[in-house]
Structure formats: C-alpha cells, structure tokens
Amino acid sequence: KLCGYLNKLGIKGPIKTWKSRWFFYDENKCHLLYYRTAQDINPLGSIELSSACFDCKMENGEGIFEIRTPSRVFTLKAISRQAMMYWLQQLQMRRWEFCNSKSRFPVGSSQLVNEPPAGRTSRCHICQLFYVVDHEDFLPLVKTPTEAVGLKAASLPAPQTSTALQNISLKHPWTEIQNTVYNICGSRQLWGNNENIFSFDEFQEHPVNLDEEQEAEEGTLEDGRMEPRLNWIRKARWRNSGFPASHEELSRERNPMDKVSVLQQQILTLTEEVKSQKELVKLLHKALEAAQQEKRVSSMYLTAAEDKDRLELVRHKVRQIADLTSRLETLEQEKKELEQMLTLRDSHIQELKEHVQLLMEKNHAKQEVIMALTEQMARELSDPLQEDNTVTAETLYKQQEEIEHLKDDIDAYKTQNQFLNSEIHQVTRLWTSVAENEKALLMKCACLQARNCQMESKYLTVLRKLQEAVPGLPSSHAELVKNLIQESLQWDVKEEAEEALSFELSTALCSFSEYDEYGFMTVPDYEIEDWKLLAKIQALEIKSNKLRSQEIVEKPLRDRWNSIGELSPSAELKSLIRSGIPVEHRQRVWRWIVGRHCSRLPDHYQRLLQQSRSTEHPACRQIELDLPRTLTNNKHFSSPTSQLIPKLRRVLLAFSWHNPAIGYCQGLNRLAAVALLVLEDEESAFWCLVHIVENLMPADYYSDTLITSQVDQRVFKDFLSEKLPRLMAHFEQYQIDVSLITFNWFLVAFVDCLVSDILLRVWDAFLYEGTKVIFRYALAIFKYNEEEILRIHDSVEIYQYLRFFTRMIMDGRKLMNIAFNDLNPFPMKLLRNRRSMHREELEAELCELEQIKAAYVKERAEQGP
C-alpha cells in the first residue's frame, strides 16, 4: 500500500501554512486521498493523478514537490529527500500502471471487475517491471523508507504542529465532526472487545475503498443490520493506530522499556487528539450560541404584539449589523496593517540574509587566503632549497590548466559560433521571404483592386441600362434598381480613400521620401541587412497607418489644434498632447511648456557662451568625442560639417558651465539634439535641456554615480511585475535582466530607441507630464510585444530579440492607447514612494559595499606587499 504522512501547503489569503495529512493511494480510481490522521474514516479531499504531472525544484527546499493537476497545484513536503523521491517514483509508476491498464482494459468491463486479487497483483508487478526497465536509464529504483511510508508508518505518532487547532481543516467541518465521532465510538467499541481486531491478515484479505466505507455508513443509518460491516471498517481503520489490542501483543514486545515507550507515544497521541477535539468543540459551542441567539431574536420578533415592538427589534438588529460592519472594517484595517508589517519584516529578513551571505563569503575568502599563506609558509620553512623548483612546477601546472580551460572555451565558442551563424542565416532567409511575400501581396492587392474597379464599372453600366428601362419594369423592380444605384455610388465614395491608400502602399516599396520632417532617415542605414529590411517594413507600416488614420484621426486632431488659441493648462490640452502634437504646432507648444517651468534670465546664455570661449571646461574633450556619435541617422548631425553640430556644441558647453555639479554626462548630447531639431533656436534648446535635467528628472539622475537612474530601474522592475506578471515571470525563468535594455531608455528618453514619429509623441507628453510618461511607454513597449517574447524560450534569443524589438512597433496609436489607457491607474504618488524606498535600499547597499571595500583595502595594507 502506498500511504504515509506528508505535509500539505494550505493557502488562505496571504497566509501559507504546512498541515500534516495522511495520504493514501486509491488504485481503483488513481486518486491520492488525504486525511487529517491515519485513523479518520472520511477523506478531506483527493488528488486525481491520471491527468496530473509531478515537479520538484531544488530551490524550493528539501523534500518539497508539486502535483500539478489541470485545476490546481498541490505542494507537498516529505520528511527527507529520499522519501520525496520515493513518493515521486511510486506516483509515476501508479499513474503509468493506471493509464496503461485503462488503455488495455475498458473501465467497467467484467474481466477487470471480476479479476481475482492474485491476478491483479501479478499484473501490477508486471506493469511495474516494465516501468523499471523503461526508466532505469533515468532514475534507479528508490529504496522504500519504511519509517515514513507504508502501513507501519500509521503506528507512529502523527507529525506535531505548533498548535493543535492549526492541523484541523476548517474548510471541511462536517468531515472533521464525522471523523471525530467515528474515532470516539470506534475506540470505545474496540477497547470493549476481547478479540484482536488489529490483525494484519484480516486487513489484507478484505480491501475496502472509500466508496464501500460510504455505503457502509449509509447502510448503518438506514438499517441496524449493517452494524457488523461498519465495525469491520472501523477495525480496518483503527488497525493503523498502533495500539496493542490485547496482552498477547504487549507480551511480544522485546522488553518492558519498549512497552513503556509505546504507551508513552500512545499517551502523547491521545493528548494531542483531545486538545484538537476540545478546540473543535469550542468552535461548535460558539456556533451553537450564535444560532440560539438568532433563534431567540426571531422568536421575540414573531411573538411581538405590536408593530412598534417589532420595529424596535428591527432597529436593534440594524444597529447590531452596523456595529458588526464597523468591527469588520476595523479588523480589515488591522489585517492590512499586519500584512504591511509582514512585508516590511520579510524585506528586512531578506536584507539580513543577503548581509549574512556576504559576510560568509568574505569569511570564506579570508579562510582560503589564510590557508594558502599557511601552506606557503610551511613549504618555505620545510624545504627552502626547493622553493624555486616548487614555484616553477606550480606555475607550469597552472599554465597547463589555463591552457586546457582556454581550449575548452575555444571549442565552446566554436560550437556557439556555428549555431549563431546558422540561426542568423535562417532568420535572414525568413525575413527576406516575409518581405518578398509582403511585396507580392501588396502588388496582388493593387491588381485585384484594379479588377474590382472594372467590375464596379460594368456593374454600374448594367444598373444604368436597367434604369433606362424603368418605364417598362414593374414598380417594385424599378424601386429596387434605384436603391442599388444609390448604394453603389455611396460605397464608391467610401472606397475612394482606400483605393488611394492601396496605391500608396503598392508604390511605397519603390519610392518614398528618404527623410522625414525633422531630418530623420525613414529607413536608417544599418550595417545589418536584416535590420535594414525591418526598418523598411516598419516605415511602410507606419506610413500605411498614417494614411489609414488620416481622415479619421489625424485630420480631426489637427482641426482641434488649429482651434486652440492661447495655451493654458487643462485636461483637454493634456489629452491633446498625449495624442501627439502636429508638426506645425510642436515648436510653439514646446516653447510654451519650457517657458512655464524655466524663467529665462536675460543674457544668461550669452554669458555662458562667453565663459566657455574664454575658459576651457574639463568636459570639453568628452563633448567633442560625442558630437560625431549624436543622431547618426539624422541628416542634420550625420556629418561633421552639418549646420547643427556647432549649435549642439555651444548648447552642451553652456549647460556644463550652467550646472557645474553635473557638467556633462553622456546622453545629454542626444537630449539637446532633439530639442535643437524641434525648437531650431539654440538658446531655446538650452533652456529645454535645463528643464529636462533640473525639473523633469530627479536629482542625481545624470551625476557620476547615476544613483537615481539605478533606482528607476528597480522601480520599473516592480511595475513590470505588477502590470505584466506573466512577462516578468518569463524573464525571471530565463534570468533576463531587463535593465540592460531599459537603462538607456530612461537616460535619453527613448532617443535612438524609437522611430522619430513615435519618439516625438513620447517627448510631447514627457515634457508636459514628466518622467511618469517614460515609465508608461516603457511598460507599453513590453506589453506591445508581450506575446512575441513569451513565445521565445531561450535566454540568448530573448536578448537578441530585445535588442531590436522596438523596431517591431508599427502602430504608434496602439502604443499610446496601451500607455495611457491599459496601464491605468498609474499615480505619481506611488512612483515617488517607490523611488524613495528603493533609493534608501540602494544607498544602504552602496554604503555597505564601501565599508567592505575599505575593510579589504585596510586588510591588504596591513598584510603588506
């Protein structure tokens, strides 16, 4: 029999507790039944194993494994790793045996039902033998842990919990009551009989399943003649309790000390059982008192002579309800506070664990250094004459080891290189095929529309000829012809825009503008051919979306902007800015936004330029190095002789003198370049850069340590876990650090990450609302490509996809809708609180690292050269 005690993880709200349960495998149904104790007659529940799978992860802890059914995941814990492996292997064997027998013998057939036990046993042994032969290469047969599994385990005391009530199942109170009554009644009858009811032979010869027990229970309630059968079932259950039923069994013990130990175990078991039953009785008493109180109130209400008395009773009841509601709210508030305290304590415990781990690693490193120095000193003292030879031999041995490691690395890199080459070749062919298919489909669409126009023309010609013959047609037919003509004309007007769109798309592959309104290349000149193709497809899709939404979205939006006179903060303006500012209005709106937050000092910019000409700033060299690398896909910055390069140099030098605490940081050149492209005037671009760095971004965002930038990455990971839990779990499964991709997004506000059309829409909202917009769009980008990422199951492929997945964004309107609608709510207060919390944690970590570094330097200095 496969049975034994396991701990089952029970989850009720945020509370997770381990509860001891007695598990028993039902081979007839392939169910794993579980009881509170081995003596219970009714199970608390069951686990269907025929469609379940098993899993064990070492990081979960020793002895912990999972049974995953289609409807639920059961987490169990064995007393040891050996017991866990035995349970998993046995469950696999029983599941394989049941599924194999089910496929060979139909359920309910007379052959299976009437098969004798000996035949079933031999068939089970044969199935198990086949299983062992098939799986011996994967996992050898695990030895049975008799102390934790089997019928003998029922004689041992049940694993104890911290409180007696903790192990009681509150979800199944009726089952608990039934088991308690059966145990009490069964114990009285069994102790009153002189016969030995704990015979193991009797238990084996009469197997009883759960259905028979239930039938026996029902039969007892209906007819007293079923009492012997129920007694037999109770005997079979109580056989597992381990109590000696007679003096003969006690005399078979080895010595009196064994008898005493057995009796002490029995006393402990009964004591715990009594405690649990007392707790259960208390709960039942409380429920009974509440029911009696309700009954008395109802009786008073029914016996009241006047409506006034009844009304007073109702009012009293309403007051009680209000009082209970207020108490419930207070308890819920206390619950929330306790949950918050628990979360804070968990985080503190995690920090302490990490600190302890660091200290242990440091101690281990010190011990290794001490051991190495001790061995070296012993060698020097023991044989100083052979020191040179020993050092030479050790050096040669180390070099040989390094050479072997390098050879292994070379072989691994060769294999990786071969795989990557094949993968790149395959992906290139796929992209080329997709581009060719899209081009062919666009051309086919144009041909089909041309043919459609011909058919429409012929159709209208026929209708007109019928209209000419209307005088000779019946009135109903004439009205039908007239309606068809009107519908055709209206449909032709609606389709006119779509025909123009199809013509634009079919010719877009051959010719369209190389640069957009701000000088960005519509198809960036990437060195990788696949990226060129991807950029071309993206440009075509964006242009197609523009043409599609020209009449429906863009034209009404432009009309609304044209109707706005003087700008003033409002909800309507915020909505318009989020939708994107038209090109002809963007410069005016950006100047207004910057002017609201930055008060221009007269001649301040000119004085800064004069200072930069007279004195060379320390960051001047770095600025000169970054100028040629700024917006290389824009014609205004692609060449050293471009007109905007000198303006950009002056803006960056002026800012470095304006804010000496920051001076210059890589990334500011891109921010200033975008401001120059839109605002055109370099002084306006300077103040726009000041507004971004000093007003929109938090302090220390562009400092030497970039501490606030690191804090934002941690905050972003929190939001990613909350808004996109499936995607974050996917990243954690394959150990993907998204900050390697997103750090640059936040530092330069998506410059060089998104195409210009989408980038400038992001900047419109960013300048008006602040850094919260960057979080919104960063989450929206992952949401936009979530399904594609979830289909990738390799960490290297995921990183490769994340390098260019912003180039997969074709629909800027869809991205905007995700950012500002699907991700709501997104309060700024929450963002500030998260930043404050993670900043404290990061500063503490940095301080601890500095202390470790200082201690290490001091230790090295004390040890000497």
Secondary structure by P-SEA (a helix, b strand, c coil): cbbbbbbbbbbcccbbbbbbbbbbbbcccccccccccccccccccccccccbbbbbbccccccbbbbbcccbbbbbbcccaaaaaaaaaaaaaaaaaaaaaaacccccccccccccaaaaaaaaaaaaaaaaaaccccccccccccccccccccccccccccccccccccccaaaaaaaaaaaaaaaaaaaacccccccaaaaaaccccaaaaaaaaaaaaccccaaaaaaaaaaaaaccccccccaaaaaacccaaaaaaaaaaaaaaaaaaaaaaaaaaaaaaaaaaaaaaaaaaaaaaaacccaaaaaaaaaaaaaaaaaaaaaaaaaaaaaaaaaaaaaaaaaaaaaaaaaaaaaaaaaaaaaaaaaaaaaaaaaaaacccaaaaaaaaaaaaaaaaaaaaaaaaaaaaaaaaaaaaaaaaaaaaaaaaaaaaaaaaaaaaaaaaaaaaaaaaaaaaaaaaaaaacccccaaaaaaaaaaaaaaaaaaaaaaaaaaaaaaaaacccccccccccccccccccccaaaaaaaaaaaaaaaaaaaaaccccaaaaaaaaaacccccccaaaaaaaaaccccccaaaaaaaaaaaccccccaaaaaaaaaaaaccccaaaaaaaacccccccccccccccccaaaaaaaaaaaaaaaccccccccaaaaaaaaaaaacccaaaaaaaaaaaaccccccccccccaaaaaaaaaaaaaaaaaacaaaaaaaaaacccccccaaaaaaacccccccaaaaaaaaaaaacccaaaaaaaaaaaaaaaaaaaaacccaaaaaaaaaccccccccaaaaaaaaccccccccaaaaaaaaaaaaaaaaaaaaaaaaaaaaaaaaaaaacc
